[in-house]
């Protein structure tokens, strides 16, 4: 996985001023990075499949990110009813 690409995307998402600068002139922001030409092209194209591939995912998944639910926590707004009682 490209650490430069993932760091760039996280920084872009977390830094509002950098996002505004990127929206105004993406080439200028990308010139100040250590991204490869392929990574830059994928960002400029807005192609999520190419970005996933550049990050080490085959383009069909979530790039190895797994979100696990915590057991025993009810969904917000849902109340558990005692067992055996019906509406």
PDB file of N, CA, C and O in Angstrom:
ATOM      1  N   UNK A   1       0.842  -1.172   0.000  1.00  0.00           N
ATOM      2  CA  UNK A   1       0.000   0.000   0.000  1.00  0.00           C
ATOM      3  C   UNK A   1       0.888   1.235   0.000  1.00  0.00           C
ATOM      4  O   UNK A   1       1.938   1.266   0.641  1.00  0.00           O
ATOM      5  N   UNK A   2       0.452   2.239  -0.721  1.00  0.00           N
ATOM      6  CA  UNK A   2       1.184   3.494  -0.777  1.00  0.00           C
ATOM      7  C   UNK A   2       0.893   4.328   0.469  1.00  0.00           C
ATOM      8  O   UNK A   2      -0.213   4.840   0.647  1.00  0.00           O
ATOM      9  N   UNK A   3       1.890   4.451   1.313  1.00  0.00           N
ATOM     10  CA  UNK A   3       1.738   5.272   2.515  1.00  0.00           C
ATOM     11  C   UNK A   3       1.571   6.737   2.151  1.00  0.00           C
ATOM     12  O   UNK A   3       0.850   7.472   2.826  1.00  0.00           O
ATOM     13  N   UNK A   4       2.241   7.164   1.078  1.00  0.00           N
ATOM     14  CA  UNK A   4       2.127   8.561   0.654  1.00  0.00           C
ATOM     15  C   UNK A   4       0.697   8.883   0.228  1.00  0.00           C
ATOM     16  O   UNK A   4       0.165   9.938   0.571  1.00  0.00           O
ATOM     17  N   UNK A   5       0.086   7.984  -0.511  1.00  0.00           N
ATOM     18  CA  UNK A   5      -1.271   8.208  -0.994  1.00  0.00           C
ATOM     19  C   UNK A   5      -2.267   8.222   0.162  1.00  0.00           C
ATOM     20  O   UNK A   5      -3.095   9.128   0.255  1.00  0.00           O
ATOM     21  N   UNK A   6      -2.193   7.237   1.030  1.00  0.00           N
ATOM     22  CA  UNK A   6      -3.141   7.197   2.142  1.00  0.00           C
ATOM     23  C   UNK A   6      -2.946   8.400   3.061  1.00  0.00           C
ATOM     24  O   UNK A   6      -3.930   8.965   3.537  1.00  0.00           O
ATOM     25  N   UNK A   7      -1.714   8.803   3.322  1.00  0.00           N
ATOM     26  CA  UNK A   7      -1.454   9.991   4.151  1.00  0.00           C
ATOM     27  C   UNK A   7      -1.995  11.248   3.491  1.00  0.00           C
ATOM     28  O   UNK A   7      -2.581  12.103   4.155  1.00  0.00           O
ATOM     29  N   UNK A   8      -1.797  11.358   2.179  1.00  0.00           N
ATOM     30  CA  UNK A   8      -2.300  12.524   1.452  1.00  0.00           C
ATOM     31  C   UNK A   8      -3.820  12.615   1.567  1.00  0.00           C
ATOM     32  O   UNK A   8      -4.360  13.685   1.849  1.00  0.00           O
ATOM     33  N   UNK A   9      -4.507  11.499   1.352  1.00  0.00           N
ATOM     34  CA  UNK A   9      -5.967  11.499   1.390  1.00  0.00           C
ATOM     35  C   UNK A   9      -6.497  11.807   2.791  1.00  0.00           C
ATOM     36  O   UNK A   9      -7.481  12.533   2.935  1.00  0.00           O
ATOM     37  N   UNK A  10      -5.856  11.265   3.815  1.00  0.00           N
ATOM     38  CA  UNK A  10      -6.280  11.555   5.189  1.00  0.00           C
ATOM     39  C   UNK A  10      -6.040  13.022   5.511  1.00  0.00           C
ATOM     40  O   UNK A  10      -6.906  13.684   6.083  1.00  0.00           O
ATOM     41  N   UNK A  11      -4.859  13.539   5.146  1.00  0.00           N
ATOM     42  CA  UNK A  11      -4.560  14.953   5.391  1.00  0.00           C
ATOM     43  C   UNK A  11      -5.554  15.855   4.664  1.00  0.00           C
ATOM     44  O   UNK A  11      -6.014  16.854   5.217  1.00  0.00           O
ATOM     45  N   UNK A  12      -5.877  15.505   3.448  1.00  0.00           N
ATOM     46  CA  UNK A  12      -6.819  16.292   2.655  1.00  0.00           C
ATOM     47  C   UNK A  12      -8.201  16.304   3.320  1.00  0.00           C
ATOM     48  O   UNK A  12      -8.862  17.341   3.381  1.00  0.00           O
ATOM     49  N   UNK A  13      -8.618  15.159   3.808  1.00  0.00           N
ATOM     50  CA  UNK A  13      -9.932  15.057   4.438  1.00  0.00           C
ATOM     51  C   UNK A  13      -9.995  15.770   5.788  1.00  0.00           C
ATOM     52  O   UNK A  13     -11.059  16.240   6.191  1.00  0.00           O
ATOM     53  N   UNK A  14      -8.877  15.851   6.479  1.00  0.00           N
ATOM     54  CA  UNK A  14      -8.866  16.411   7.835  1.00  0.00           C
ATOM     55  C   UNK A  14      -8.499  17.890   7.894  1.00  0.00           C
ATOM     56  O   UNK A  14      -8.760  18.552   8.899  1.00  0.00           O
ATOM     57  N   UNK A  15      -7.902  18.410   6.841  1.00  0.00           N
ATOM     58  CA  UNK A  15      -7.424  19.796   6.853  1.00  0.00           C
ATOM     59  C   UNK A  15      -8.260  20.629   5.884  1.00  0.00           C
ATOM     60  O   UNK A  15      -8.079  20.564   4.669  1.00  0.00           O
ATOM     61  N   UNK A  16      -9.171  21.406   6.444  1.00  0.00           N
ATOM     62  CA  UNK A  16     -10.099  22.183   5.619  1.00  0.00           C
ATOM     63  C   UNK A  16      -9.374  23.144   4.682  1.00  0.00           C
ATOM     64  O   UNK A  16      -9.756  23.274   3.519  1.00  0.00           O
ATOM     65  N   UNK A  17      -8.338  23.815   5.168  1.00  0.00           N
ATOM     66  CA  UNK A  17      -7.624  24.776   4.314  1.00  0.00           C
ATOM     67  C   UNK A  17      -6.927  24.066   3.149  1.00  0.00           C
ATOM     68  O   UNK A  17      -6.845  24.603   2.045  1.00  0.00           O
ATOM     69  N   UNK A  18      -6.429  22.859   3.409  1.00  0.00           N
ATOM     70  CA  UNK A  18      -5.794  22.097   2.322  1.00  0.00           C
ATOM     71  C   UNK A  18      -6.839  21.640   1.304  1.00  0.00           C
ATOM     72  O   UNK A  18      -6.577  21.628   0.101  1.00  0.00           O
ATOM     73  N   UNK A  19      -8.014  21.267   1.786  1.00  0.00           N
ATOM     74  CA  UNK A  19      -9.093  20.858   0.881  1.00  0.00           C
ATOM     75  C   UNK A  19      -9.532  22.032   0.009  1.00  0.00           C
ATOM     76  O   UNK A  19      -9.772  21.864  -1.187  1.00  0.00           O
ATOM     77  N   UNK A  20      -9.637  23.220   0.608  1.00  0.00           N
ATOM     78  CA  UNK A  20     -10.012  24.412  -0.158  1.00  0.00           C
ATOM     79  C   UNK A  20      -8.948  24.716  -1.206  1.00  0.00           C
ATOM     80  O   UNK A  20      -9.272  25.046  -2.347  1.00  0.00           O
ATOM     81  N   UNK A  21      -7.678  24.605  -0.822  1.00  0.00           N
ATOM     82  CA  UNK A  21      -6.583  24.835  -1.768  1.00  0.00           C
ATOM     83  C   UNK A  21      -6.613  23.799  -2.892  1.00  0.00           C
ATOM     84  O   UNK A  21      -6.375  24.128  -4.055  1.00  0.00           O
ATOM     85  N   UNK A  22      -6.904  22.555  -2.538  1.00  0.00           N
ATOM     86  CA  UNK A  22      -6.975  21.489  -3.548  1.00  0.00           C
ATOM     87  C   UNK A  22      -8.124  21.739  -4.519  1.00  0.00           C
ATOM     88  O   UNK A  22      -7.977  21.546  -5.726  1.00  0.00           O
ATOM     89  N   UNK A  23      -9.261  22.168  -3.993  1.00  0.00           N
ATOM     90  CA  UNK A  23     -10.414  22.444  -4.857  1.00  0.00           C
ATOM     91  C   UNK A  23     -10.113  23.589  -5.813  1.00  0.00           C
ATOM     92  O   UNK A  23     -10.568  23.587  -6.957  1.00  0.00           O
ATOM     93  N   UNK A  24      -9.341  24.572  -5.341  1.00  0.00           N
ATOM     94  CA  UNK A  24      -9.010  25.726  -6.170  1.00  0.00           C
ATOM     95  C   UNK A  24      -7.943  25.395  -7.217  1.00  0.00           C
ATOM     96  O   UNK A  24      -8.039  25.844  -8.360  1.00  0.00           O
ATOM     97  N   UNK A  25      -6.938  24.622  -6.839  1.00  0.00           N
ATOM     98  CA  UNK A  25      -5.842  24.298  -7.765  1.00  0.00           C
ATOM     99  C   UNK A  25      -5.232  22.946  -7.395  1.00  0.00           C
ATOM    100  O   UNK A  25      -4.203  22.899  -6.721  1.00  0.00           O
ATOM    101  N   UNK A  26      -5.851  21.853  -7.824  1.00  0.00           N
ATOM    102  CA  UNK A  26      -5.363  20.527  -7.433  1.00  0.00           C
ATOM    103  C   UNK A  26      -3.931  20.245  -7.873  1.00  0.00           C
ATOM    104  O   UNK A  26      -3.183  19.581  -7.157  1.00  0.00           O
ATOM    105  N   UNK A  27      -3.548  20.742  -9.040  1.00  0.00           N
ATOM    106  CA  UNK A  27      -2.185  20.491  -9.531  1.00  0.00           C
ATOM    107  C   UNK A  27      -1.145  21.108  -8.603  1.00  0.00           C
ATOM    108  O   UNK A  27      -0.108  20.497  -8.344  1.00  0.00           O
ATOM    109  N   UNK A  28      -1.410  22.304  -8.103  1.00  0.00           N
ATOM    110  CA  UNK A  28      -0.468  22.970  -7.197  1.00  0.00           C
ATOM    111  C   UNK A  28      -0.311  22.183  -5.904  1.00  0.00           C
ATOM    112  O   UNK A  28       0.804  22.028  -5.405  1.00  0.00           O
ATOM    113  N   UNK A  29      -1.413  21.686  -5.358  1.00  0.00           N
ATOM    114  CA  UNK A  29      -1.346  20.905  -4.119  1.00  0.00           C
ATOM    115  C   UNK A  29      -0.610  19.590  -4.375  1.00  0.00           C
ATOM    116  O   UNK A  29       0.233  19.188  -3.573  1.00  0.00           O
ATOM    117  N   UNK A  30      -0.918  18.926  -5.475  1.00  0.00           N
ATOM    118  CA  UNK A  30      -0.269  17.651  -5.795  1.00  0.00           C
ATOM    119  C   UNK A  30       1.224  17.822  -6.071  1.00  0.00           C
ATOM    120  O   UNK A  30       2.008  16.912  -5.801  1.00  0.00           O
ATOM    121  N   UNK A  31       1.624  18.969  -6.603  1.00  0.00           N
ATOM    122  CA  UNK A  31       3.048  19.202  -6.874  1.00  0.00           C
ATOM    123  C   UNK A  31       3.876  19.200  -5.592  1.00  0.00           C
ATOM    124  O   UNK A  31       5.072  18.914  -5.629  1.00  0.00           O
ATOM    125  N   UNK A  32       3.258  19.513  -4.476  1.00  0.00           N
ATOM    126  CA  UNK A  32       3.969  19.532  -3.203  1.00  0.00           C
ATOM    127  C   UNK A  32       3.962  18.201  -2.478  1.00  0.00           C
ATOM    128  O   UNK A  32       4.257  18.154  -1.284  1.00  0.00           O
ATOM    129  N   UNK A  33       3.633  17.119  -3.166  1.00  0.00           N
ATOM    130  CA  UNK A  33       3.555  15.796  -2.535  1.00  0.00           C
ATOM    131  C   UNK A  33       4.614  14.861  -3.106  1.00  0.00           C
ATOM    132  O   UNK A  33       5.310  15.188  -4.066  1.00  0.00           O
ATOM    133  N   UNK A  34       4.713  13.695  -2.490  1.00  0.00           N
ATOM    134  CA  UNK A  34       5.635  12.656  -2.966  1.00  0.00           C
ATOM    135  C   UNK A  34       4.878  11.529  -3.665  1.00  0.00           C
ATOM    136  O   UNK A  34       5.326  10.383  -3.674  1.00  0.00           O
ATOM    137  N   UNK A  35       3.730  11.862  -4.246  1.00  0.00           N
ATOM    138  CA  UNK A  35       2.913  10.867  -4.930  1.00  0.00           C
ATOM    139  C   UNK A  35       3.489  10.527  -6.298  1.00  0.00           C
ATOM    140  O   UNK A  35       4.131  11.355  -6.944  1.00  0.00           O
ATOM    141  N   UNK A  36       3.248   9.296  -6.723  1.00  0.00           N
ATOM    142  CA  UNK A  36       3.681   8.870  -8.056  1.00  0.00           C
ATOM    143  C   UNK A  36       2.763   9.492  -9.112  1.00  0.00           C
ATOM    144  O   UNK A  36       1.696  10.017  -8.796  1.00  0.00           O
ATOM    145  N   UNK A  37       3.194   9.422 -10.349  1.00  0.00           N
ATOM    146  CA  UNK A  37       2.370   9.941 -11.451  1.00  0.00           C
ATOM    147  C   UNK A  37       1.031   9.205 -11.532  1.00  0.00           C
ATOM    148  O   UNK A  37       0.000   9.825 -11.793  1.00  0.00           O
ATOM    149  N   UNK A  38       1.042   7.888 -11.309  1.00  0.00           N
ATOM    150  CA  UNK A  38      -0.192   7.101 -11.338  1.00  0.00           C
ATOM    151  C   UNK A  38      -1.143   7.511 -10.210  1.00  0.00           C
ATOM    152  O   UNK A  38      -2.353   7.605 -10.415  1.00  0.00           O
ATOM    153  N   UNK A  39      -0.591   7.751  -9.029  1.00  0.00           N
ATOM    154  CA  UNK A  39      -1.414   8.170  -7.897  1.00  0.00           C
ATOM    155  C   UNK A  39      -2.031   9.542  -8.161  1.00  0.00           C
ATOM    156  O   UNK A  39      -3.209   9.761  -7.880  1.00  0.00           O
ATOM    157  N   UNK A  40      -1.239  10.455  -8.698  1.00  0.00           N
ATOM    158  CA  UNK A  40      -1.741  11.787  -9.030  1.00  0.00           C
ATOM    159  C   UNK A  40      -2.858  11.712 -10.072  1.00  0.00           C
ATOM    160  O   UNK A  40      -3.882  12.386  -9.958  1.00  0.00           O
ATOM    161  N   UNK A  41      -2.637  10.878 -11.084  1.00  0.00           N
ATOM    162  CA  UNK A  41      -3.643  10.734 -12.144  1.00  0.00           C
ATOM    163  C   UNK A  41      -4.948  10.169 -11.586  1.00  0.00           C
ATOM    164  O   UNK A  41      -6.030  10.607 -11.976  1.00  0.00           O
ATOM    165  N   UNK A  42      -4.853   9.206 -10.682  1.00  0.00           N
ATOM    166  CA  UNK A  42      -6.048   8.610 -10.081  1.00  0.00           C
ATOM    167  C   UNK A  42      -6.808   9.646  -9.263  1.00  0.00           C
ATOM    168  O   UNK A  42      -8.038   9.683  -9.298  1.00  0.00           O
ATOM    169  N   UNK A  43      -6.088  10.486  -8.530  1.00  0.00           N
ATOM    170  CA  UNK A  43      -6.732  11.535  -7.735  1.00  0.00           C
ATOM    171  C   UNK A  43      -7.410  12.541  -8.649  1.00  0.00           C
ATOM    172  O   UNK A  43      -8.565  12.904  -8.429  1.00  0.00           O
ATOM    173  N   UNK A  44      -6.704  12.989  -9.663  1.00  0.00           N
ATOM    174  CA  UNK A  44      -7.259  13.993 -10.574  1.00  0.00           C
ATOM    175  C   UNK A  44      -8.468  13.459 -11.341  1.00  0.00           C
ATOM    176  O   UNK A  44      -9.398  14.207 -11.642  1.00  0.00           O
ATOM    177  N   UNK A  45      -8.448  12.164 -11.653  1.00  0.00           N
ATOM    178  CA  UNK A  45      -9.567  11.552 -12.377  1.00  0.00           C
ATOM    179  C   UNK A  45     -10.765  11.320 -11.456  1.00  0.00           C
ATOM    180  O   UNK A  45     -11.890  11.159 -11.930  1.00  0.00           O
ATOM    181  N   UNK A  46     -10.529  11.303 -10.145  1.00  0.00           N
ATOM    182  CA  UNK A  46     -11.617  11.006  -9.204  1.00  0.00           C
ATOM    183  C   UNK A  46     -12.096   9.573  -9.341  1.00  0.00           C
ATOM    184  O   UNK A  46     -13.260   9.270  -9.079  1.00  0.00           O
ATOM    185  N   UNK A  47     -11.197   8.696  -9.750  1.00  0.00           N
ATOM    186  CA  UNK A  47     -11.524   7.302 -10.031  1.00  0.00           C
ATOM    187  C   UNK A  47     -11.270   6.448  -8.791  1.00  0.00           C
ATOM    188  O   UNK A  47     -10.123   6.125  -8.480  1.00  0.00           O
ATOM    189  N   UNK A  48     -12.339   6.086  -8.087  1.00  0.00           N
ATOM    190  CA  UNK A  48     -12.180   5.342  -6.837  1.00  0.00           C
ATOM    191  C   UNK A  48     -11.547   3.962  -7.051  1.00  0.00           C
ATOM    192  O   UNK A  48     -10.793   3.494  -6.197  1.00  0.00           O
ATOM    193  N   UNK A  49     -11.841   3.312  -8.169  1.00  0.00           N
ATOM    194  CA  UNK A  49     -11.240   2.001  -8.432  1.00  0.00           C
ATOM    195  C   UNK A  49      -9.731   2.126  -8.603  1.00  0.00           C
ATOM    196  O   UNK A  49      -8.976   1.291  -8.106  1.00  0.00           O
ATOM    197  N   UNK A  50      -9.293   3.165  -9.303  1.00  0.00           N
ATOM    198  CA  UNK A  50      -7.844   3.387  -9.472  1.00  0.00           C
ATOM    199  C   UNK A  50      -7.190   3.752  -8.152  1.00  0.00           C
ATOM    200  O   UNK A  50      -6.063   3.335  -7.883  1.00  0.00           O
ATOM    201  N   UNK A  51      -7.879   4.521  -7.328  1.00  0.00           N
ATOM    202  CA  UNK A  51      -7.329   4.883  -6.019  1.00  0.00           C
ATOM    203  C   UNK A  51      -7.192   3.647  -5.133  1.00  0.00           C
ATOM    204  O   UNK A  51      -6.175   3.473  -4.461  1.00  0.00           O
ATOM    205  N   UNK A  52      -8.216   2.787  -5.130  1.00  0.00           N
ATOM    206  CA  UNK A  52      -8.140   1.550  -4.341  1.00  0.00           C
ATOM    207  C   UNK A  52      -6.983   0.679  -4.819  1.00  0.00           C
ATOM    208  O   UNK A  52      -6.248   0.108  -4.013  1.00  0.00           O
ATOM    209  N   UNK A  53      -6.831   0.585  -6.134  1.00  0.00           N
ATOM    210  CA  UNK A  53      -5.747  -0.220  -6.681  1.00  0.00           C
ATOM    211  C   UNK A  53      -4.393   0.359  -6.280  1.00  0.00           C
ATOM    212  O   UNK A  53      -3.482  -0.387  -5.919  1.00  0.00           O
ATOM    213  N   UNK A  54      -4.256   1.670  -6.340  1.00  0.00           N
ATOM    214  CA  UNK A  54      -3.004   2.323  -5.959  1.00  0.00           C
ATOM    215  C   UNK A  54      -2.702   2.149  -4.475  1.00  0.00           C
ATOM    216  O   UNK A  54      -1.542   2.157  -4.062  1.00  0.00           O
ATOM    217  N   UNK A  55      -3.764   1.992  -3.675  1.00  0.00           N
ATOM    218  CA  UNK A  55      -3.577   1.803  -2.239  1.00  0.00           C
ATOM    219  C   UNK A  55      -3.372   0.334  -1.870  1.00  0.00           C
ATOM    220  O   UNK A  55      -3.218   0.000  -0.695  1.00  0.00           O
ATOM    221  N   UNK A  56      -3.370  -0.533  -2.869  1.00  0.00           N
ATOM    222  CA  UNK A  56      -3.077  -1.933  -2.612  1.00  0.00           C
ATOM    223  C   UNK A  56      -4.280  -2.835  -2.586  1.00  0.00           C
ATOM    224  O   UNK A  56      -4.144  -4.027  -2.312  1.00  0.00           O
ATOM    225  N   UNK A  57      -5.453  -2.308  -2.861  1.00  0.00           N
ATOM    226  CA  UNK A  57      -6.656  -3.113  -2.926  1.00  0.00           C
ATOM    227  C   UNK A  57      -6.931  -3.395  -4.397  1.00  0.00           C
ATOM    228  O   UNK A  57      -6.607  -2.569  -5.250  1.00  0.00           O
ATOM    229  N   UNK A  58      -7.505  -4.514  -4.703  1.00  0.00           N
ATOM    230  CA  UNK A  58      -7.782  -4.883  -6.075  1.00  0.00           C
ATOM    231  C   UNK A  58      -8.852  -4.045  -6.746  1.00  0.00           C
ATOM    232  O   UNK A  58      -9.155  -4.268  -7.918  1.00  0.00           O
ATOM    233  N   UNK A  59      -9.425  -3.098  -6.048  1.00  0.00           N
ATOM    234  CA  UNK A  59     -10.443  -2.252  -6.642  1.00  0.00           C
ATOM    235  C   UNK A  59     -11.855  -2.688  -6.354  1.00  0.00           C
ATOM    236  O   UNK A  59     -12.807  -2.011  -6.743  1.00  0.00           O
ATOM    237  N   UNK A  60     -12.010  -3.821  -5.673  1.00  0.00           N
ATOM    238  CA  UNK A  60     -13.358  -4.291  -5.433  1.00  0.00           C
ATOM    239  C   UNK A  60     -13.769  -4.292  -3.978  1.00  0.00           C
ATOM    240  O   UNK A  60     -14.889  -4.681  -3.646  1.00  0.00           O
ATOM    241  N   UNK A  61     -12.870  -3.859  -3.104  1.00  0.00           N
ATOM    242  CA  UNK A  61     -13.196  -3.915  -1.685  1.00  0.00           C
ATOM    243  C   UNK A  61     -12.963  -2.600  -1.000  1.00  0.00           C
ATOM    244  O   UNK A  61     -13.002  -1.536  -1.618  1.00  0.00           O
ATOM    245  N   UNK A  62     -12.720  -2.690   0.288  1.00  0.00           N
ATOM    246  CA  UNK A  62     -12.546  -1.491   1.089  1.00  0.00           C
ATOM    247  C   UNK A  62     -11.083  -1.290   1.478  1.00  0.00           C
ATOM    248  O   UNK A  62     -10.800  -0.590   2.450  1.00  0.00           O
ATOM    249  N   UNK A  63     -10.166  -1.879   0.754  1.00  0.00           N
ATOM    250  CA  UNK A  63      -8.761  -1.658   1.026  1.00  0.00           C
ATOM    251  C   UNK A  63      -8.288  -2.223   2.350  1.00  0.00           C
ATOM    252  O   UNK A  63      -7.343  -1.698   2.939  1.00  0.00           O
ATOM    253  N   UNK A  64      -8.913  -3.265   2.824  1.00  0.00           N
ATOM    254  CA  UNK A  64      -8.482  -3.892   4.053  1.00  0.00           C
ATOM    255  C   UNK A  64      -9.067  -3.262   5.304  1.00  0.00           C
ATOM    256  O   UNK A  64      -8.745  -3.691   6.412  1.00  0.00           O
ATOM    257  N   UNK A  65      -9.903  -2.275   5.158  1.00  0.00           N
ATOM    258  CA  UNK A  65     -10.514  -1.646   6.322  1.00  0.00           C
ATOM    259  C   UNK A  65     -11.675  -2.521   6.786  1.00  0.00           C
ATOM    260  O   UNK A  65     -12.564  -2.858   6.004  1.00  0.00           O
ATOM    261  N   UNK A  66     -11.655  -2.873   8.037  1.00  0.00           N
ATOM    262  CA  UNK A  66     -12.719  -3.699   8.589  1.00  0.00           C
ATOM    263  C   UNK A  66     -13.291  -2.976   9.804  1.00  0.00           C
ATOM    264  O   UNK A  66     -12.549  -2.575  10.700  1.00  0.00           O
ATOM    265  N   UNK A  67     -14.578  -2.817   9.830  1.00  0.00           N
ATOM    266  CA  UNK A  67     -15.239  -2.188  10.958  1.00  0.00           C
ATOM    267  C   UNK A  67     -16.044  -3.256  11.665  1.00  0.00           C
ATOM    268  O   UNK A  67     -16.933  -3.871  11.077  1.00  0.00           O
ATOM    269  N   UNK A  68     -15.730  -3.471  12.923  1.00  0.00           N
ATOM    270  CA  UNK A  68     -16.417  -4.500  13.694  1.00  0.00           C
ATOM    271  C   UNK A  68     -17.425  -3.853  14.622  1.00  0.00           C
ATOM    272  O   UNK A  68     -17.163  -2.820  15.238  1.00  0.00           O
ATOM    273  N   UNK A  69     -18.575  -4.483  14.705  1.00  0.00           N
ATOM    274  CA  UNK A  69     -19.572  -4.035  15.658  1.00  0.00           C
ATOM    275  C   UNK A  69     -19.153  -4.491  17.042  1.00  0.00           C
ATOM    276  O   UNK A  69     -18.581  -5.567  17.210  1.00  0.00           O
ATOM    277  N   UNK A  70     -19.442  -3.670  18.017  1.00  0.00           N
ATOM    278  CA  UNK A  70     -19.176  -4.061  19.389  1.00  0.00           C
ATOM    279  C   UNK A  70     -20.369  -4.878  19.872  1.00  0.00           C
ATOM    280  O   UNK A  70     -21.507  -4.421  19.771  1.00  0.00           O
ATOM    281  N   UNK A  71     -20.129  -6.071  20.392  1.00  0.00           N
ATOM    282  CA  UNK A  71     -21.235  -6.920  20.824  1.00  0.00           C
ATOM    283  C   UNK A  71     -21.956  -6.329  22.030  1.00  0.00           C
ATOM    284  O   UNK A  71     -21.351  -5.690  22.891  1.00  0.00           O
ATOM    285  N   UNK A  72     -23.254  -6.559  22.066  1.00  0.00           N
ATOM    286  CA  UNK A  72     -24.032  -6.177  23.217  1.00  0.00           C
ATOM    287  C   UNK A  72     -24.476  -4.730  23.256  1.00  0.00           C
ATOM    288  O   UNK A  72     -25.091  -4.305  24.234  1.00  0.00           O
ATOM    289  N   UNK A  73     -24.185  -3.970  22.230  1.00  0.00           N
ATOM    290  CA  UNK A  73     -24.603  -2.572  22.220  1.00  0.00           C
ATOM    291  C   UNK A  73     -25.814  -2.420  21.312  1.00  0.00           C
ATOM    292  O   UNK A  73     -25.724  -2.687  20.114  1.00  0.00           O
ATOM    293  N   UNK A  74     -26.941  -1.996  21.865  1.00  0.00           N
ATOM    294  CA  UNK A  74     -28.136  -1.828  21.027  1.00  0.00           C
ATOM    295  C   UNK A  74     -27.980  -0.638  20.089  1.00  0.00           C
ATOM    296  O   UNK A  74     -27.218   0.289  20.367  1.00  0.00           O
ATOM    297  N   UNK A  75     -28.700  -0.672  18.988  1.00  0.00           N
ATOM    298  CA  UNK A  75     -28.690   0.441  18.050  1.00  0.00           C
ATOM    299  C   UNK A  75     -29.335   1.649  18.702  1.00  0.00           C
ATOM    300  O   UNK A  75     -30.266   1.502  19.494  1.00  0.00           O
ATOM    301  N   UNK A  76     -28.850   2.847  18.381  1.00  0.00           N
ATOM    302  CA  UNK A  76     -29.465   4.041  18.961  1.00  0.00           C
ATOM    303  C   UNK A  76     -30.951   4.105  18.608  1.00  0.00           C
ATOM    304  O   UNK A  76     -31.347   3.841  17.473  1.00  0.00           O
ATOM    305  N   UNK A  77     -31.758   4.460  19.600  1.00  0.00           N
ATOM    306  CA  UNK A  77     -33.186   4.583  19.364  1.00  0.00           C
ATOM    307  C   UNK A  77     -33.952   3.285  19.530  1.00  0.00           C
ATOM    308  O   UNK A  77     -35.183   3.296  19.548  1.00  0.00           O
ATOM    309  N   UNK A  78     -33.261   2.180  19.652  1.00  0.00           N
ATOM    310  CA  UNK A  78     -33.917   0.882  19.825  1.00  0.00           C
ATOM    311  C   UNK A  78     -33.839   0.476  21.289  1.00  0.00           C
ATOM    312  O   UNK A  78     -32.779   0.563  21.909  1.00  0.00           O
ATOM    313  N   UNK A  79     -34.951   0.039  21.830  1.00  0.00           N
ATOM    314  CA  UNK A  79     -34.975  -0.437  23.202  1.00  0.00           C
ATOM    315  C   UNK A  79     -35.206  -1.936  23.189  1.00  0.00           C
ATOM    316  O   UNK A  79     -36.045  -2.448  22.448  1.00  0.00           O
ATOM    317  N   UNK A  80     -34.461  -2.614  24.007  1.00  0.00           N
ATOM    318  CA  UNK A  80     -34.643  -4.049  24.112  1.00  0.00           C
ATOM    319  C   UNK A  80     -35.817  -4.349  25.028  1.00  0.00           C
ATOM    320  O   UNK A  80     -35.959  -3.764  26.102  1.00  0.00           O
ATOM    321  N   UNK A  81     -36.650  -5.269  24.582  1.00  0.00           N
ATOM    322  CA  UNK A  81     -37.760  -5.731  25.406  1.00  0.00           C
ATOM    323  C   UNK A  81     -37.344  -6.974  26.165  1.00  0.00           C
ATOM    324  O   UNK A  81     -36.558  -7.774  25.657  1.00  0.00           O
ATOM    325  N   UNK A  82     -37.850  -7.147  27.354  1.00  0.00           N
ATOM    326  CA  UNK A  82     -37.528  -8.373  28.096  1.00  0.00           C
ATOM    327  C   UNK A  82     -37.998  -9.588  27.315  1.00  0.00           C
ATOM    328  O   UNK A  82     -39.024  -9.553  26.636  1.00  0.00           O
ATOM    329  N   UNK A  83     -37.234 -10.654  27.423  1.00  0.00           N
ATOM    330  CA  UNK A  83     -37.581 -11.894  26.723  1.00  0.00           C
ATOM    331  C   UNK A  83     -38.943 -12.394  27.166  1.00  0.00           C
ATOM    332  O   UNK A  83     -39.284 -12.319  28.346  1.00  0.00           O
ATOM    333  N   UNK A  84     -39.718 -12.900  26.228  1.00  0.00           N
ATOM    334  CA  UNK A  84     -41.005 -13.503  26.525  1.00  0.00           C
ATOM    335  C   UNK A  84     -42.173 -12.551  26.449  1.00  0.00           C
ATOM    336  O   UNK A  84     -43.321 -12.997  26.452  1.00  0.00           O
ATOM    337  N   UNK A  85     -41.931 -11.280  26.382  1.00  0.00           N
ATOM    338  CA  UNK A  85     -43.047 -10.339  26.278  1.00  0.00           C
ATOM    339  C   UNK A  85     -43.243  -9.960  24.823  1.00  0.00           C
ATOM    340  O   UNK A  85     -42.289  -9.710  24.086  1.00  0.00           O
ATOM    341  N   UNK A  86     -44.503  -9.925  24.434  1.00  0.00           N
ATOM    342  CA  UNK A  86     -44.843  -9.538  23.069  1.00  0.00           C
ATOM    343  C   UNK A  86     -45.674  -8.281  23.103  1.00  0.00           C
ATOM    344  O   UNK A  86     -46.234  -7.916  24.136  1.00  0.00           O
ATOM    345  N   UNK A  87     -45.747  -7.634  21.985  1.00  0.00           N
ATOM    346  CA  UNK A  87     -46.553  -6.425  21.875  1.00  0.00           C
ATOM    347  C   UNK A  87     -48.009  -6.719  21.919  1.00  0.00           C
ATOM    348  O   UNK A  87     -48.827  -5.803  21.838  1.00  0.00           O
TER     349      UNK A  87
END
